[in-house]
Amino acid sequence: MSSWKVGIQLYTLREETSKDFVGALRKVAEAGFAGVEFAGYGGLEAGELKKLLDELGLKAIGSHVGIKRLEEALDEEIAFNKTIGSSYIVCPGLGKEYRDSEEAWRRTFGLLEDIGRKCAEQGIPFGYHNHAFELEENVGDQTALAALFDTVPAGTLKVELDSAWVYAAGHDPIATIGKYAGRIPLVHFKDLRRTEEGKWLTVELGTGSVDLKAIANAADEAGAEWLIYEQDLTQNPPFEAMANSIGWIKANGLA
């Protein structure tokens, strides 16, 4: 791949989107991102949002939709995402009640498979986005992450790998990306640094300890469609953090 398609997870800008959702999208486009991954739609109707995306030249990569919303309003979410041209619906994680025992994990695998099957029937792929806990909790003799993707068929559940949380959990993100080659259309692209207290802090790209270039290359080799910049907590104002990170992406030939 001569260049990567690079997007942003709008959770990074949640302080700004809560004040001016449309204005934030304009700044994302001006910064040079090719696409956006939603974490809410700013109160816009689907047709209105589609028109705005087209005007700005932004692709709707996908949408993070909470598990309860997926259980209660899946058809509505599918219809909305199809209207805006979104390529994926993604479960962004799980509360403790979905994973507080091996039995709970197994029930959740079934739930995610059901959701994925319904999405596939309506022509939109469904994915799962990890944090660190899926690699720190076990189901049987496997990590929960491995058990999830071994249990639910690839045609029903895609991998959106948050490479930094794989790293934080003490696993090799490069090897993990390679393991899911052909099944991993989306890779979350973020950097981490340990604080003096030993906690992980998400930082602007290129300022932490994650080997971002190696992750980008591994994602390319695995057939990923998008690198998606995300910073869970910005130390600088969100737009400044975004500008610094897309600057690093451009300086390193990734966009």
NORDAMO-V77653 format. One record per helix or strand of 3 or more residues. SS is the DSSP state (helix for helix, strand for strand). FROM is the first residue (numbers start at 1). TO is the last residue. If there is no record, write none. Layout:
((SS;FROM;TO) (SS;FROM;TO))
This chain:
((strand;6;9) (helix;10;17) (helix;21;31) (strand;35;38) (helix;46;56) (strand;59;64) (helix;67;83) (strand;88;91) (helix;96;98) (helix;102;121) (strand;125;129) (helix;133;136) (helix;144;151) (strand;158;162) (helix;163;168) (helix;173;179) (strand;186;189) (strand;191;194) (strand;200;203) (helix;212;221) (strand;226;229) (helix;238;251))
